Amino acid sequence: MTQSQSNTAPSFVKRDSAFTVQCRVLHALILRELKSRYGNRRLGFLWALIEPLMFISVFVAGFQLIGRSAQGGIAAPLFFVAGFCPFFMFRDVYSQVFGGTKGQQSLMMFPQVTRMDILVAKMIVTVLVSILVFIVLMVGLYCLGYDYEIEDILGAMIGVFLICAIGFGIGLVLGAITIRYEFLSSITSLFMGRPLFLTSGLFFSASMLPPKVRDIFLYNPLLHCIEYIRSSLFLSFSSRYVDLPYVIVFALVLNSFGLMLLGFFERQRK
Amino acid sequence: MIALENVTKSYGLGDQTHRVLDNISFRFPYRKSVGILGANGAGKSTLIRIIGGADRPDTGRVIRTSRLSWPMGYSGGFQGALTGRENARFVARIYGAPFAEVERKTNEFAELGHYFDRPLLSYSSGMKSRFAMSLSYALDFEYYLVDEALETGDARLKEKFRQIFKERRQTSSVILVSHNEQTIRKNCDVATVLHQGQLHYFDDLDDAFMLYRKILFKKKAA
């Protein structure tokens, strides 16, 4: 094969480093995601508030009916906010990542945009919005007269980070597997729905469970995260059952496994 | 530099795997317009997706150290709920180009008027492709990736885009994929023929057309 000469680019053209390009792409994708999800609709962010608000109200009302206004030593609304918000955060990150592994993303037609960029941008936007919802609800309750003292804000942030990391990891693993084995999607949605909702400690804490049930539930890393977030947030709540190393290892294994699987199945995409 | 290094890509069809690109190595010449001719099903779209990074090769790699466009005129990567300006800004951002200039040039080429600040969803398909084409020209690429269609709009706009393309050919490189000899003849300096997973290079367009015709007619005879 003969090729003509002068086929190299002039050397004076400045090249951006891979890191610069990466940051630029993420920045652009995040802004785009924010704008298209919340930008043009005034009510966009309100919708994000409404779902957890509804769930929490229903549970508060239900507990009121059976005559309980406190749970685990804290007022019921506070207890539920610290349970539902992190859980929804996990669920939203998971479903964004899971959905993002599907389909030919037309954005990838831009040479410097990779699927991982898209997933990371989606995750960041989801997490930011969920954290904002969490903060708004917490502040709202405080204004309504529910007094609390935050014990360890760093701990709460670590808990939030871990629960999101698990959501990202599960999204990667299940998303990658269902690229190839699509029929598994119905099973994954079954497993990701009610079982996790019921065992993650949204409306109970680990110490309220019978020991035998507790031992089983504690395999669920989300329960650890939520317990950890609660005990970091509220001085009057503490948990003896949180096993952070377990959660960290869980998240690490899921994410590395998920990255591997996605790399593998991405090539087999039709 | 834009180059393919031992790029192989197969697709599974049941138990058979069909090797669309078979260990292709090719360096796209700088400041030349390269045509890639291929019959239907020869793997042209796969090749363009791999050059542009939308698909990954099974083995081998693509070297992209020059500013490479997305397939010209392709508007699938835009967000319909956002305005033309917002989409232009998004693209400027990922390429690290100055917003103001990109926005100005895009609207200047596309002549969208106040539609530039309306959501893309409200565009007609003609406006959309005009927008996509103009945005590609508003950024100064070193390599333009072109998939078939270069023409859009009415006669006057067509002439305008033809003029811009002619200018760009002087300063940038073009990678144009087509099944049409005429398209290649009009727009390219050199050509390659994609056939059975291989890329055959010719300095002279006529030599490329000769091989291409041979391939087409053999196919019909078989």
Contacts between the chains, C-beta under 8 A, distances in Angstrom:
chain1	res1	chain2	res2	distance
A	1	B	26	7.8
A	1	B	200	8.0
A	1	B	201	5.0
A	2	B	201	7.2
A	2	B	203	6.7
A	3	B	27	6.4
A	3	B	29	6.1
A	3	B	201	6.7
A	4	B	29	5.7
A	4	B	32	7.0
A	4	B	190	7.2
A	4	B	203	6.5
A	6	B	29	7.8
A	6	B	30	6.5
A	6	B	31	7.1
A	7	B	27	6.3
A	7	B	28	7.6
A	7	B	29	4.0
A	7	B	30	4.5
A	7	B	32	7.5
A	8	B	1	6.5
A	8	B	30	5.9
A	9	B	1	6.1
A	9	B	30	5.6
A	9	B	65	7.5
A	9	B	66	5.5
A	9	B	142	6.3
A	13	B	66	7.9
A	13	B	142	7.4
A	15	B	65	6.6
A	16	B	96	6.1
A	20	B	96	7.4
A	21	B	96	7.5
A	24	B	93	6.3
A	24	B	94	6.0
A	24	B	95	8.0
A	24	B	96	5.4
A	25	B	94	5.1
A	27	B	93	6.5
A	28	B	90	5.3
A	28	B	93	3.7
A	28	B	94	4.6
A	29	B	94	7.9
A	31	B	90	7.3
A	31	B	93	7.4
A	32	B	79	6.1
A	32	B	82	7.1
A	32	B	86	7.9
A	32	B	90	5.1
A	35	B	79	7.9
A	35	B	82	6.0
A	35	B	86	6.4
A	36	B	79	4.9
A	36	B	81	5.0
A	36	B	82	5.9
A	39	B	81	7.9
A	39	B	82	7.6
A	40	B	81	6.1
A	40	B	82	7.9
A	40	B	119	7.5
A	104	B	54	7.3
A	106	B	76	3.6
A	106	B	77	5.0
A	107	B	77	5.1
A	108	B	53	6.8
A	108	B	54	4.5
A	108	B	77	8.0
A	109	B	49	8.0
A	109	B	52	6.1
A	109	B	54	5.1
A	109	B	70	4.7
A	109	B	71	6.1
A	109	B	74	5.8
A	109	B	76	6.3
A	109	B	77	4.7
A	110	B	52	7.9
A	110	B	53	7.8
A	110	B	70	4.8
A	110	B	77	5.7
A	110	B	91	7.4
A	110	B	94	6.0
A	111	B	52	5.3
A	111	B	53	4.3
A	111	B	64	5.9
A	111	B	68	4.9
A	111	B	69	7.9
A	111	B	70	6.5
A	112	B	53	7.2
A	112	B	94	6.0
A	112	B	95	7.8
A	113	B	53	7.7
A	113	B	94	6.6
A	114	B	53	7.4
A	266	B	56	6.3
A	267	B	56	5.8
A	267	B	58	5.8
A	268	B	12	7.3
A	269	B	55	7.9
A	270	B	11	6.6
A	270	B	12	7.4
